[in-house]
Amino acid sequence: MSKKLNFLLFGLIFLAICINSWAGLVEDGLKLLDQKKYKEAFQKFKKACDGGDAKGCFILGVMYDNGQGVRQDYSKAVEFYQKACDGGEALGCFNLGFMYYNGQGVGQDYSKAVEFYQKACDGGDAWGCYNLGVQYEKGQGVGQDNFKAVEFYQKACDGGYALGCNNLGVMYAKGQGVGQDYFKAAEFYQKACDGGEAKGCYNLGVMYYEGQGVRQDYFRAKELFGKACDMKLQKGCDAYKELNKK
């Protein structure tokens, strides 16, 4: 083996050791976080981030965002979320999008929020896909586009984000970005409800009450309103009480 190949092999081995070491620092930091030893955890994550570990940078951003172990500083949170995002950490991109959307640590900029939610979505973050769908539906930072909203709500739903399933159900119920289809609406409300989303349970309850996309069934409607109420959705409680009077 040539000296050049030997040197390259050594470099790769050294890099692998470093990566494992940084991952170990993050793991140690998470254990310290769980013990509420924030300052000690911060040092572990800082060392990992300085070594190029994107997850370490992301957690540093969260700590600055929430003021855990450090003084709350949205600008510093943005700095570390950016590093995490640049390092391929989808959650860093998502949080960066959130900061731009709300104007925390940066000037409010819906277009930049879209940019980073897109990166998060592309990186497999379902919540990023959902937020992107909301921005297309509302026309915030992008041209209003119900077709794109449906596309990203579908991605969010497929990724296990229940609120994406609910919003997809709403789009089918209203015929926005897709042909109106109460059967599909009920299907996605069911997925949302099964995923723990109270709005999905409530909306499915309305479908059963009205007999839209499903056979009319007041008992099932009441059951679903009760489930939404148990999830702290007030209008679910109100609907449940109304059905109890009948």
C-alpha positions in Angstrom: 0.0 0.0 0.0 1.4 3.4 -0.9 2.3 6.1 1.7 -0.5 8.2 0.2 -3.1 5.4 0.8 -1.7 4.8 4.3 -2.1 8.4 5.1 -5.7 8.5 3.7 -6.6 5.3 5.7 -5.1 6.8 8.9 -7.1 10.0 8.3 -10.4 8.1 7.8 -9.8 6.1 11.0 -9.0 9.2 12.9 -12.1 10.9 11.6 -14.2 7.9 12.6 -12.7 8.0 16.1 -13.5 11.7 16.4 -17.1 11.3 15.2 -17.6 8.5 17.8 -16.1 10.7 20.4 -18.4 13.6 19.6 -21.4 11.3 19.6 -20.3 10.1 23.0 -20.1 13.7 24.2 -23.7 14.3 23.1 -24.8 11.1 24.8 -23.1 12.2 28.0 -24.6 15.6 27.7 -28.1 14.2 27.3 -27.6 12.1 30.5 -26.6 15.3 32.4 -29.6 17.1 31.0 -31.8 14.4 32.3 -30.2 15.0 35.7 -30.8 18.8 35.3 -27.1 19.4 35.4 -27.4 22.1 32.7 -24.0 23.8 33.0 -22.1 20.5 32.8 -24.3 19.3 29.9 -23.7 22.6 28.1 -19.9 22.0 28.2 -20.3 18.5 26.7 -22.5 19.8 23.8 -20.2 22.8 23.2 -17.3 20.5 22.8 -19.2 18.2 20.5 -20.5 21.2 18.4 -16.9 22.7 18.2 -15.9 19.3 16.8 -18.5 19.4 14.1 -21.3 17.4 15.6 -24.6 18.9 14.3 -26.8 17.4 17.0 -24.5 19.0 19.7 -25.0 22.3 17.9 -28.8 21.8 17.8 -29.0 21.1 21.5 -26.9 24.1 22.3 -29.4 26.2 20.3 -32.2 24.7 22.4 -30.4 25.5 25.6 -29.9 29.2 24.5 -33.5 29.2 23.3 -34.9 28.1 26.7 -32.2 29.6 29.0 -31.1 26.2 30.3 -27.6 26.4 31.9 -27.1 29.8 30.1 -28.8 33.1 29.9 -31.6 33.0 27.4 -30.3 34.4 24.1 -32.4 34.0 20.9 -29.5 35.4 18.8 -27.2 32.7 20.1 -29.9 30.1 19.6 -30.2 31.1 16.0 -26.4 30.9 15.6 -26.4 27.3 16.8 -29.5 26.3 14.9 -27.8 27.6 11.8 -24.7 25.5 12.5 -26.9 22.4 13.1 -28.8 23.0 9.9 -25.6 23.5 7.9 -24.4 20.2 9.4 -27.5 18.3 8.1 -29.5 18.3 11.3 -33.1 18.6 10.1 -34.4 19.7 13.6 -31.9 22.6 13.5 -33.4 23.7 10.2 -36.9 23.4 11.6 -36.1 25.5 14.7 -34.3 28.1 12.5 -37.5 28.3 10.4 -39.5 28.8 13.6 -37.2 31.6 14.7 -37.6 33.4 11.4 -41.3 32.9 11.4 -41.7 34.4 14.8 -38.9 37.0 14.6 -37.0 35.6 17.6 -33.2 36.4 17.5 -33.7 37.6 13.8 -36.0 39.9 12.0 -39.3 38.3 11.1 -39.0 36.9 7.6 -41.6 34.5 6.3 -39.6 33.8 3.1 -36.6 32.6 5.2 -38.9 30.5 7.4 -40.1 28.8 4.2 -36.5 28.2 3.1 -35.6 26.5 6.4 -38.9 24.6 6.8 -38.2 23.2 3.3 -34.8 22.1 4.3 -36.3 20.4 7.4 -38.9 18.7 5.4 -36.4 17.5 2.8 -34.4 16.1 5.8 -37.3 14.0 6.9 -38.8 16.3 9.5 -42.6 15.9 9.3 -43.4 19.0 11.4 -41.3 21.0 8.9 -43.5 19.7 6.1 -46.6 20.6 8.0 -45.4 24.2 8.7 -44.5 24.5 5.0 -48.0 23.4 4.1 -49.5 26.0 6.4 -47.4 28.8 4.8 -48.5 27.7 1.3 -52.1 27.6 2.5 -51.9 31.1 4.0 -49.5 32.5 1.3 -46.9 33.5 3.9 -43.5 34.0 2.3 -44.7 32.2 -0.8 -47.5 32.6 -3.3 -50.8 31.1 -1.9 -51.1 27.6 -3.3 -53.5 25.1 -2.0 -52.1 22.4 -4.3 -48.7 22.8 -2.6 -50.3 22.9 0.8 -52.0 19.6 0.1 -48.6 18.1 -1.0 -46.9 19.1 2.2 -49.7 18.1 4.5 -49.6 14.7 2.8 -45.9 14.5 3.5 -46.4 15.5 7.1 -49.2 12.9 7.5 -47.1 10.2 5.9 -44.3 11.2 8.3 -46.5 10.6 11.3 -47.4 14.2 12.2 -51.1 13.9 13.1 -52.0 17.5 12.6 -50.9 17.2 9.0 -53.5 14.4 8.6 -56.1 16.6 10.1 -55.3 19.5 7.8 -55.3 17.2 4.8 -58.8 16.1 5.9 -59.9 19.7 6.0 -58.6 20.3 2.5 -60.6 17.3 1.2 -63.7 18.3 3.1 -63.5 21.8 1.5 -62.2 20.8 -1.9 -59.2 23.0 -1.6 -56.2 21.9 -3.7 -58.0 18.6 -4.3 -61.5 17.5 -5.4 -64.0 17.6 -2.6 -64.2 14.1 -1.1 -65.9 13.5 2.2 -64.7 9.9 2.3 -61.1 10.9 2.1 -61.7 13.7 4.6 -63.1 11.1 7.1 -60.1 8.8 6.4 -57.6 11.5 7.2 -59.5 12.7 10.3 -59.4 9.1 11.5 -55.6 9.0 11.0 -55.3 12.3 12.9 -57.5 11.1 15.7 -55.6 7.8 15.9 -52.4 9.8 16.1 -53.6 11.7 19.1 -54.8 14.9 17.5 -57.9 16.3 19.2 -58.9 18.3 16.1 -59.0 15.1 14.1 -61.3 13.4 16.6 -63.6 16.4 16.7 -63.8 16.8 12.9 -64.5 13.1 12.5 -67.2 13.5 15.1 -68.8 16.2 13.0 -68.7 13.9 9.9 -70.5 11.2 11.8 -73.0 13.7 13.2 -73.7 15.1 9.7 -73.4 11.8 7.9 -70.7 13.1 5.5 -68.3 10.5 4.1 -69.6 8.0 6.8 -72.9 6.7 7.8 -74.7 9.0 10.2 -74.1 7.8 13.7 -74.8 10.0 16.7 -73.4 7.5 19.2 -70.1 7.4 17.3 -70.1 11.2 17.0 -70.6 11.6 20.8 -67.8 9.1 21.4 -65.4 11.1 19.2 -66.4 14.5 20.8 -65.8 12.9 24.2 -62.3 11.8 23.0 -61.5 15.3 21.7 -62.7 16.7 25.1 -60.4 14.3 26.9 -57.6 15.8 24.9 -58.5 19.2 26.2 -60.3 20.5 23.1 -63.0 22.8 24.5 -65.3 22.6 21.4 -65.2 18.8 21.8 -66.5 19.2 25.3 -69.2 21.6 24.2 -70.4 19.2 21.4 -70.4 16.3 23.8 -72.6 18.2 26.2 -75.0 19.2 23.5 -75.4 15.6 22.3 -76.0 14.5 25.9 -79.0 16.8 26.0 -80.6 14.9 23.1 
